[in-house]
C-alpha cells in the first residue's frame, strides 16, 4: 500500500467518534494539537450508542458519572440515562468542545499500515487515503456483534438480527420470538418486546447475577441546583465515583462478593413467583465473574405465561425452529441474538499492521496485551483507548479513557518537544507490566469465580478487565517512563 502525492497528512488520526474519540479530540485541542482527524464510519457521532437502539437500551452506570469530565451535563433526565439521551449528549459534547469540524463522517478505516521509513501511518479509508504521524484507536470493545455458530443456522428462514443491529421495520406484534443470550442487552429488551410479541422464548446458557436498578427521574430542583451552583455537578460526579469505587472490593475479594450475592438472591425471590423458575435463574458461580447486571423487570417477565425460559443448550436450527439438547423443538418467527460482541478479538486489530508486516491481531493471538493498556511493541505511534485490561466491573469506563489520554498526551508532548519521529514501548516494559497485572489478577473473581465470560479470551486469560481500583490505573497512566520506550 502506498500513499499518493496528493494524500493529506495529519498529525493525529483517531478511529471512532464515540466516547473515546470525542474525549481524545477534546484532549488534543486542550493540549495544543489541532491538526487531527476523527474517522467515523457512520454518519453521526456516538459509537456504540449510535449502533445500539434496541427497545429499553440504557446505561448501567449513573448518568452524571458516565460523562466526560470536560463536558458535564446538569440536565440528565434520569439517574440512569437511556440510549437516546446519551446519544444526544455525545452530539452536544462534540459541538460544545469544538470536535465536530474534525470528524470525517462515513469514513471507515479499511487498512492502516506503519511506514517505517517515513515514520507515518498510511491509512486506506472509504473516503480515500490518509497519512498520520500518530494513530489513536477509539473504536471501543463493543464494535462488532458476535453470533454463535449453530448447526443449521443457514437453514433458518425466519427473521434474524443482533440486538446491536435492531431491525425497527420488523413488527414483532403477534410473533413468536426466540431470544438467544441473557447478557446486558437482552435483560433490557426482553421485558420490552414481551409486551408486543405473542410469545418470547429466552435461551439461557448461563444465568446472570442481577441487582436492583436504582433508576429514577431527576427532579427539577436537582437539575436547577446542578446548573446554578458552581462545582455542584462535579461534586455529584465525584460522590458517585467513590460510591462505585467501593464495589471493587468485592471483585478483588470473592469472599466479599459472595456475601453481596444475598442481595441478588433477595431480589430474585421478590421478583419471581415460581420456585423452579427461580432455581433455573440462579447462577452457579460467584457474582462478578461475569458482568453484574441491573434490572427491575427482567426477572418479572418470567411470571407471565407468554415468556418461557429454556436452559437446555441450543443444538440445531432448521427453517422455522430451534432445537435444544433435550430434543425439544421451539418454533419461532424471529430470532434475536443477544450474544454480545467480539471483545477479546477486536476487528480493528486485523486492520492495523505494524513494523515487519505483522498485524495487531497476529500479535494478540491468543492473548491481547498492551503496555499500560495503551501501547504495543512493534506498533510505533499507536495508542489504544480501552485496550487490553482497561475494562471495569465496578465503575465508569469513561474514567479509564480519560486516564489513558493522560499518558497519550504526555507522550505526544514529549515527541513535539524533542522532535522525535517514533515511539513504542519495549518488550521488557510490556513483560513487566503484564506480569504486574497478572499478580493483581490472582485471587480475583474473574479467575476464581468459576465461570466463562467475555472477560476471558480463548486461552482463558482475563485480558480485558483491570484487576484493581481506578486510582491505581490513573497513577500508572500519570507517569511517563521514557526508559520503558524506544524513541527514534
FIZA-220007 format. One line per 3 residues: their letters; for each residue x, y, z of C-alpha. Coordinates in steps of 0.001 Angstrom, whole numbers, plus 500000, padded with zeros to 6 digits. Example, Ala and Ser with C-alpha at 12.3 -4.5 7.8 and 13.67 -1.06 7.14 Angstrom:
2
AS) 512300 495500 507800 ~ 513670 498940 507140
This chain:
488
XXX) 500000 500000 500000 ~ 501339 503419 499149 ~ 500074 506952 499527
XXX) 499976 509244 496505 ~ 501490 512700 496339 ~ 498115 514336 496971
XXX) 497394 512289 500079 ~ 496655 514507 503054 ~ 498802 514080 506155
XXX) 497536 514898 509651 ~ 499372 514887 512921 ~ 496887 512540 514617
XXX) 494223 510246 513185 ~ 491591 508899 515583 ~ 489446 505884 514711
XXX) 485878 506248 516018 ~ 483712 509124 517263 ~ 482188 507569 520359
XXX) 483150 508457 523917 ~ 486807 507639 523221 ~ 487086 509639 520012
XXX) 485348 512702 521431 ~ 487429 512577 524612 ~ 490596 512245 522516
XXX) 489615 515221 520389 ~ 488935 517327 523476 ~ 492314 516486 524989
XXX) 494172 517071 521719 ~ 492692 520558 521425 ~ 493317 521331 525092
XXX) 496994 520394 524703 ~ 497548 522376 521533 ~ 497250 519610 518938
XXX) 494847 520979 516352 ~ 495895 519014 513270 ~ 493840 515879 513796
XXX) 491038 513975 512113 ~ 488481 511667 513715 ~ 487407 508948 511298
XXX) 483842 507772 511906 ~ 482308 505051 509738 ~ 478732 506137 510487
XXX) 477001 509394 509637 ~ 476868 510622 513224 ~ 478847 510521 516448
XXX) 478008 508062 519214 ~ 479797 504784 518561 ~ 478035 502005 520452
XXX) 475301 504471 521478 ~ 474588 505149 517815 ~ 474519 501460 516911
XXX) 472504 500100 519849 ~ 468920 501294 519529 ~ 467077 498234 520840
XXX) 463966 498777 522999 ~ 464886 499634 526577 ~ 468525 500428 525754
XXX) 470093 502346 528629 ~ 473312 502676 530601 ~ 474014 500756 533813
XXX) 476375 503454 535109 ~ 474871 506583 536741 ~ 474378 509371 534199
XXX) 476463 512007 535968 ~ 479364 509553 536226 ~ 479018 508306 532654
XXX) 480041 511744 531388 ~ 483143 513449 530091 ~ 484935 515458 532762
XXX) 485393 518201 530156 ~ 481653 518466 529492 ~ 479462 517710 532488
XXX) 475720 517704 531923 ~ 473431 519111 534647 ~ 470284 518230 532715
XXX) 470219 514429 532690 ~ 466560 513440 532896 ~ 467213 510257 534869
XXX) 469835 508908 537261 ~ 470499 506202 534630 ~ 470240 507643 531128
XXX) 468624 505935 528163 ~ 470287 505479 524783 ~ 468616 508428 523002
XXX) 469684 510827 525742 ~ 473273 509523 525811 ~ 473472 509834 522032
XXX) 472224 513413 522209 ~ 474736 514140 524962 ~ 477581 512924 522737
XXX) 476355 515065 519850 ~ 476154 518094 522148 ~ 479595 517339 523588
XXX) 481218 517128 520157 ~ 479753 520516 519232 ~ 480449 522211 522574
XXX) 484064 521007 522664 ~ 484736 522027 519068 ~ 485264 518464 517898
XXX) 482662 518219 515124 ~ 484737 520078 512469 ~ 487483 517483 512906
XXX) 485193 514484 512270 ~ 485089 512798 508864 ~ 481744 511037 508778
XXX) 481089 507919 506703 ~ 484833 507384 506668 ~ 485551 503760 507516
XXX) 489137 502681 508071 ~ 489827 499709 505837 ~ 493554 499345 506406
XXX) 496281 501042 508476 ~ 499968 500268 507907 ~ 503084 501653 509528
XXX) 505641 503042 507082 ~ 508901 502708 508998 ~ 510956 504718 506509
XXX) 508607 507713 506624 ~ 507604 507175 510284 ~ 503960 507541 509326
XXX) 500754 505563 509467 ~ 499283 505086 505990 ~ 495539 504557 506070
XXX) 493105 503420 503430 ~ 489575 504611 504167 ~ 486237 504504 502379
XXX) 486855 508174 501536 ~ 490371 507740 500239 ~ 493907 507524 501638
XXX) 495227 509430 504635 ~ 498577 509597 506389 ~ 499129 510349 510063
XXX) 502092 510657 512400 ~ 500096 509142 515237 ~ 497154 506757 515250
XXX) 494640 506502 518091 ~ 492209 503582 518032 ~ 488993 504544 519819
XXX) 486706 502008 518186 ~ 485748 500503 521553 ~ 485283 496887 522656
XXX) 481626 496625 521565 ~ 482055 497391 517887 ~ 481428 494025 516226
XXX) 478469 491788 517175 ~ 479115 488129 517905 ~ 476729 485451 516631
XXX) 477236 481828 517743 ~ 477953 479065 515273 ~ 474912 476772 515452
XXX) 474306 473749 513299 ~ 471694 474556 510667 ~ 471705 478310 511250
XXX) 471858 478943 507499 ~ 468661 476916 507017 ~ 466559 479176 509231
XXX) 464036 481152 507165 ~ 462592 483460 509782 ~ 463774 486957 510641
XXX) 467133 487248 512442 ~ 469105 490204 513757 ~ 471571 491045 516519
XXX) 470472 493357 519310 ~ 473045 495949 518207 ~ 471624 495912 514673
XXX) 467964 496135 515651 ~ 465511 495996 512755 ~ 462885 498564 513694
XXX) 460992 497896 510450 ~ 460199 494353 511566 ~ 456973 494278 513556
XXX) 457194 491864 516496 ~ 453472 492114 517211 ~ 451904 488664 517310
XXX) 455214 486937 516554 ~ 456898 484013 518292 ~ 460299 485439 519165
XXX) 463364 483488 520234 ~ 465972 485431 522203 ~ 469387 483775 522351
XXX) 471558 485120 525160 ~ 470964 486710 528555 ~ 473558 489466 528723
XXX) 473263 493183 529391 ~ 471285 493913 526216 ~ 468853 491003 526485
XXX) 467779 491810 530028 ~ 466815 495288 528827 ~ 464912 494407 525673
XXX) 463182 491171 526772 ~ 460673 492953 529078 ~ 460005 495475 526285
XXX) 459341 493037 523437 ~ 457273 490732 525674 ~ 454565 493390 525673
XXX) 454240 493153 521863 ~ 455186 489635 520836 ~ 452781 486711 521053
XXX) 455438 484643 522791 ~ 459068 485127 523823 ~ 461380 482168 524363
XXX) 464640 483040 526093 ~ 467544 480629 525566 ~ 469832 480945 528574
XXX) 473311 479422 528545 ~ 474451 480964 531829 ~ 472220 482720 534340
XXX) 473333 486292 535079 ~ 473570 487874 538509 ~ 471148 490802 538604
XXX) 470902 493612 541135 ~ 468129 496202 541514 ~ 468400 499167 539182
XXX) 468221 502342 541246 ~ 466876 504447 538416 ~ 464600 507439 538966
XXX) 463808 510709 537176 ~ 465931 513679 538170 ~ 463827 516270 539941
XXX) 463547 519810 538633 ~ 465156 521343 541703 ~ 468094 518922 541438
XXX) 468826 519972 537879 ~ 468434 523626 538792 ~ 470886 523175 541654
XXX) 473450 521475 539417 ~ 473147 524314 536898 ~ 473265 527182 539395
XXX) 475831 526135 541991 ~ 479460 526167 540797 ~ 481086 522789 541303
XXX) 477860 521024 542306 ~ 477809 518795 539238 ~ 481464 517857 539650
XXX) 480851 517138 543334 ~ 477960 514827 542407 ~ 480155 513032 539879
XXX) 482903 512624 542475 ~ 480485 511241 545065 ~ 479108 508737 542561
XXX) 482650 507777 541613 ~ 483726 506953 545164 ~ 480477 505113 545810
XXX) 481064 502913 542781 ~ 484765 502569 543556 ~ 483900 500786 546800
XXX) 482363 497994 544721 ~ 485850 496986 543562 ~ 486474 495361 546945
XXX) 484074 492553 546039 ~ 485608 491941 542614 ~ 489058 491685 544144
XXX) 487873 489504 547047 ~ 485388 486780 546036 ~ 484535 486048 549681
XXX) 483176 489597 549986 ~ 481281 489247 546721 ~ 479658 486014 547875
XXX) 478158 487914 550795 ~ 476873 490573 548384 ~ 475118 487816 546425
XXX) 472489 487707 549160 ~ 471055 490973 547852 ~ 470673 489461 544399
XXX) 469063 486318 545855 ~ 466578 488505 547731 ~ 465888 490495 544553
XXX) 465171 487241 542688 ~ 462825 485917 545370 ~ 460870 489149 545303
XXX) 460579 489180 541525 ~ 459862 485564 540508 ~ 456969 483579 541971
XXX) 457709 480057 540747 ~ 460412 478219 542787 ~ 461557 476085 539840
XXX) 461962 479148 537628 ~ 463897 480859 540403 ~ 466185 477845 540627
XXX) 466961 477959 536918 ~ 467574 481708 537076 ~ 470047 481339 539941
XXX) 473712 481474 538837 ~ 476118 478727 539931 ~ 479236 480925 540029
XXX) 480459 483832 542151 ~ 478879 487169 541332 ~ 481200 489396 539319
XXX) 482815 486531 537416 ~ 480525 487631 534591 ~ 479180 491141 534231
XXX) 476800 492083 537042 ~ 473556 493360 535520 ~ 470973 495861 536762
XXX) 467253 495382 536188 ~ 463916 495766 537936 ~ 461783 493998 535326
XXX) 463746 491258 533505 ~ 463112 488504 536046 ~ 459471 489562 536359
XXX) 458940 488732 532688 ~ 459070 485036 533567 ~ 455992 485343 535754
XXX) 453963 485592 532531 ~ 452803 482612 530514 ~ 453903 484268 527268
XXX) 457586 484234 528306 ~ 459483 480937 528519 ~ 462939 480253 529920
XXX) 464925 477496 528173 ~ 468112 476316 529851 ~ 468878 473249 527739
XXX) 471748 474096 525321 ~ 470820 475165 521801 ~ 471955 472500 519337
XXX) 470270 472919 515952 ~ 468216 475263 513789 ~ 466041 474497 510814
XXX) 463685 476523 508651 ~ 461286 477559 511409 ~ 462552 476331 514756
XXX) 465390 475939 517244 ~ 466086 472559 518849 ~ 467783 472137 522195
XXX) 469923 469299 523565 ~ 466914 467739 525307 ~ 465285 467220 521897
XXX) 462603 469892 522321 ~ 461797 471865 519184 ~ 460920 475540 519678
XXX) 459132 477185 516756 ~ 459984 480823 516154 ~ 459089 483507 513633
XXX) 462138 485565 514569 ~ 465461 485096 516348 ~ 467156 487979 518144
XXX) 470793 487444 519040 ~ 471652 488895 522434 ~ 475044 487224 522277
XXX) 477469 490084 522826 ~ 480480 491245 520874 ~ 483988 490359 519719
XXX) 485736 491843 522734 ~ 488888 489721 523047 ~ 489402 489573 519266
XXX) 488523 493142 518159 ~ 488086 493535 514382 ~ 490202 496720 514327
XXX) 493229 494580 515267 ~ 493007 492878 511854 ~ 493212 496242 510093
XXX) 496336 497569 511830 ~ 499724 496374 510537 ~ 502877 497342 512378
XXX) 506574 497080 511688 ~ 507540 493984 509705 ~ 504086 493400 508238
XXX) 502596 491840 511358 ~ 499003 492704 512184 ~ 497870 493569 515675
XXX) 495553 490548 515549 ~ 498541 488288 514909 ~ 500432 489920 517744
XXX) 497423 489345 520008 ~ 496930 485653 519266 ~ 495865 484088 521582
XXX) 496012 486857 524208 ~ 495950 490598 523694 ~ 498217 492769 525827
XXX) 499443 496337 525804 ~ 501785 498416 527938 ~ 499574 500377 530337
XXX) 496656 499090 528211 ~ 497619 501662 525595 ~ 500753 500953 523510
XXX) 502225 497846 521863 ~ 505823 496975 520854 ~ 506231 496811 517081
XXX) 503429 499334 516540 ~ 505075 502751 516776 ~ 502983 505860 517395
XXX) 499859 503753 518029 ~ 497595 504243 521039 ~ 494670 502032 522027
XXX) 491847 503536 524095 ~ 490034 500907 526168 ~ 492708 498458 525127
XXX) 493650 495262 526988 ~ 492965 495198 530742 ~ 491124 498512 530845
XXX) 487507 497359 531203 ~ 485810 497677 534587 ~ 483269 495669 536501
XXX) 482510 498350 539036 ~ 482889 501877 537677 ~ 482681 504060 534570
XXX) 484978 503262 531655 ~ 484923 506967 530768 ~ 487327 507353 533691
XXX) 489645 504797 532125 ~ 489560 506537 528737 ~ 490460 509853 530328
XXX) 493238 508213 532341 ~ 494750 506699 529202 ~ 494599 510052 527467
XXX) 496813 511477 530199 ~ 499520 509031 529109 ~ 498873 509704 525417
XXX) 499187 513470 525864 ~ 502411 513096 527849 ~ 503880 511038 525007
XXX) 502701 513430 522309 ~ 504058 516472 524134 ~ 507412 514749 524582
XXX) 507517 513971 520872 ~ 506634 517560 519996 ~ 509224 518962 522386
XXX) 512071 516722 521191 ~ 511156 516442 517528 ~ 511308 512642 517744
XXX) 509790 510625 514896 ~ 508505 507471 516581 ~ 507902 505919 519967
XXX) 506883 502459 521133 ~ 507178 500502 524381 ~ 509951 497968 524822
XXX) 509188 494272 525071 ~ 510709 494286 528553 ~ 508373 497061 529681
XXX) 505363 495181 528355 ~ 506512 491942 530004 ~ 506922 493687 533358
XXX) 503546 495391 533053 ~ 501826 492168 532043 ~ 503421 490366 534999
XXX) 502227 493133 537327 ~ 498669 492816 536007 ~ 498902 489040 536379
XXX) 499901 489355 540020 ~ 496974 491689 540674 ~ 494619 489275 538907
XXX) 495366 486328 541205 ~ 492512 485560 543537 ~ 490089 487995 541894
XXX) 486573 486957 540988 ~ 487452 486888 537271 ~ 489874 483992 537706
XXX) 488435 482355 540833 ~ 484723 482895 540287 ~ 484020 479689 538370
XXX) 482634 480908 535048 ~ 483440 481756 531436 ~ 482801 485322 530278
XXX) 483898 487967 527802 ~ 486460 488974 530414 ~ 488380 485828 529363
XXX) 489925 485203 525960 ~ 490240 481897 524090 ~ 493274 480977 526212
XXX) 491223 481639 529393 ~ 493325 484691 530212 ~ 491481 487699 531714
XXX) 492819 490087 529085 ~ 490034 492672 529108 ~ 489430 493754 532705
XXX) 491522 495905 535066 ~ 492206 493994 538309 ~ 492242 496898 540703
XXX) 490942 500290 541690 ~ 490624 503165 539239 ~ 493125 505375 541145
XXX) 495760 502674 540640 ~ 495152 502798 536896 ~ 495288 506611 536936
XXX) 498573 506543 538847 ~ 500110 504240 536246 ~ 498931 506465 533392
XXX) 500036 509715 535020 ~ 503743 508885 534969 ~ 505712 508805 531734
XXX) 508658 506398 531999 ~ 510775 507160 528935 ~ 513104 504297 529854
XXX) 510182 501996 529077 ~ 510050 503220 525461 ~ 512164 503115 522339
XX) 512239 506627 520921 ~ 513627 507388 517490
